[in-house]
Each structure stands twice: as structure tokens, then as C-alpha cells.
């Protein structure tokens, strides 16, 4: 059973930086994406950044140029470097892994709170 554990959330002032990390344990085979989603109060969960099985990153328009996702397959970790944080980035951030193919599978972490406030 795959488990994802996030770390690195917290309170930061506007313009500041945070780095989120997610460690995956358990057995997983095949090709899988790794990424980050977020959910703000009263809003739907949305994608922030995802890496393909080959490590190619994609970003939501709202974070392009400010956030950077990185993946280490050997360590089975995915990180999100967040710079230039804005109050609208405040949300619970979730690590996500999607195993492609058949059968596919989707895994979620427990979430870590990021609050951007003066």
C-alpha cells in the first residue's frame, strides 16, 4: 500500500518562500506521475504542479514562474519550491501520485497547511 507523507508547510509573509516535500513509501510499479494539488477554504481542489513519469513538469497558470516542482525517483520524493508567495496561495497542499495504465491508482497525502499572511 502506497503512503504519502508531506512536510514543509507553515506560515509565511507575502513574498516569502516555502519548500514542500513528499515522501512515498510502499510498493508501486510501472509509470506514475507525482504532483501537488491545493484546496483553499470554500473552493475545489486544484492542480498546482505535476511531473510526468519522465520528469517533465507542468504548472497551473497561477503559479508559473514562482513555483518549481522536482522529483527524485531514487528517493521516491517530490518537492515543491514556492517563491513569491501571495495570500491567494493560502491552502492545504496535497501530494498526489497517479499510477498510469491498467489498473491505475490514485494516492493522496494527508495535506499540509500553507498560510501566506502579513
ABEGO torsion letter per residue (X at the ends): XBBBBBBGBEBBBBGBBBBBBBBBBEBBBEBBBBBBBBBBBGBBBBBABBBBAAGBBBBBAAABGABBBBBBAAAGBBBBBBBGBBAAABBBBBBBBBBBEOBBBBBBBAEBBBBBBX
